[in-house]
Amino acid sequence: MGLLKRFRRQEIRADPDETMFENALLTALLGSGKATKQMALQVPTVSGGIDLIANVVASTPVKLYREENGKAIEVPNDPRVRLLNDETGDTLNANEFWHAMIRDYYTGKGGYAYINRVRGEIRSLHYVDESRVAVNRNTDAIFKDFDLLVDGTVYRPFDFLKLLRNTKDGAVGVPITEENTKLIEVAYQSLCFELYLVKKGGNKKGFLQSEKRLDKGSMDELKQAFANLYSNSSDNVVILNNGIRFQESSNTSVEMQLNENKQSNAEEFAKIFHISTAEMGGTAGDTASLAKLAAIPLMKVIECALNRDLLLEKEKGLLYWAFDTKELLKGSMKERFDAYKTALDANFMQVDEVRFAEDMEPLGLTWIKLGLQDVLYDPKTSTIYTPNTNQMQHMTEQTLQVPQEGGETL
């Protein structure tokens, strides 16, 4: 019994090593099967979708606000506003900065930017490639903590502005190359196959069947003829002698329906970025819809990161960062003007408020239109007023009070 127990313990210890060896062997034979950042950016639908969202985010100004008595008051002269909208203090300007951060947000473990503080004042923001950032986590699943390492130098989390996609620990995010590995790999391999067909002149792969044995000279001559045929450098012809037949072993791009597959893959990528296929294809679409579904959710991620890392502890709760999305959500001129007409007819907007929303000078009009057909009720005083008959009535009274000329009432 003792020998059996010892044998079982040895067998259990050997299983993990054997499993690791088998996994390593399968990985070496079949490849890792993991889509990389470089592979993803080679796919036009992926790089185009990221650039489209990044263009919207980078072109929308970030503003700092102070909350006072339930009202948002803009803080225009804070130096941090200039860092986020114009000059970061790094070699990248603000537009390039946001493009790099958002690209790493989708295809890497996150977008990271070092916050250069001098005596508590933020002087500059420095983008750091996510591949240069390493994470050292603690082992506590509840009270999570981590350090960031850049080229061996240790930094604390508050030293960096972090944009993380689907993160679970606040240190690293989950890129689309991990969540959608197969889709990216299929799209990338389709492009590689098309490139191969172009290089080979569109000729199919295949093998030769011979009814009789060929000598070495005939085989070398045949190999050279087919090499010239597949080189796509000149017009070459291969003449097969009697008894030699060519058997195809692959399909063309038309037979494999690569064009239809690319369109289907583009629709799947559009679901990842929440962008319509028309906009992914470069066709002008609804900007407000693009902003609501794709850009503004990412802006909320950025706003939370800015409120956490770019505000002092004494400023948190009093100040907050927000993108000015008013221009994005305006829609077309016809849609806006129809909405303004409804608001003016319903009397919950005035003419000058509409002109302010359209960045026009006010006319100084403060009156509100009242229709004679309406009955007005004041819930605070329980008073009803009918403009058409010029009568006022209290809800608890049965008689009507009609103002007359000279101040008398009936």
Salt bridges, closest charged atoms under 4 A:
GLU68 OE2 - ARG66 NE 3.92
ASP78 OD1 - ARG80 NE 2.83
ASP90 OD1 - HIS126 ND1 3.41
ASP104 OD1 - LYS37 NZ 2.52
GLU121 OE1 - ARG123 NE 3.76
GLU130 OE2 - LYS37 NZ 3.94
GLU130 OE1 - LYS109 NZ 3.27
ASP145 OD1 - ARG156 NH2 3.17
ASP147 OD1 - ARG156 NH1 2.35
ASP151 OD2 - ARG132 NH2 2.66
ASP169 OD2 - ARG137 NE 2.70
GLU179 OE1 - ARG165 NH1 3.01
GLU194 OE2 - LYS262 NZ 3.34
ASP220 OD2 - LYS216 NZ 2.88
GLU248 OE1 - LYS204 NZ 2.94
GLU255 OE2 - LYS204 NZ 3.11
GLU268 OE2 - LYS271 NZ 3.42
GLU303 OE1 - LYS300 NZ 3.48
ASP309 OD2 - LYS162 NZ 3.54
ASP309 OD2 - ARG308 NH2 3.15
GLU313 OE2 - LYS316 NZ 3.10
GLU315 OE1 - ARG80 NH1 2.99
ASP324 OD2 - LYS63 NZ 3.09
GLU327 OE2 - LYS330 NZ 3.34
ASP338 OD2 - LYS334 NZ 3.15
ASP345 OD2 - LYS341 NZ 3.04
GLU358 OE2 - ARG336 NE 2.85
ASP359 OD1 - LYS326 NZ 3.82
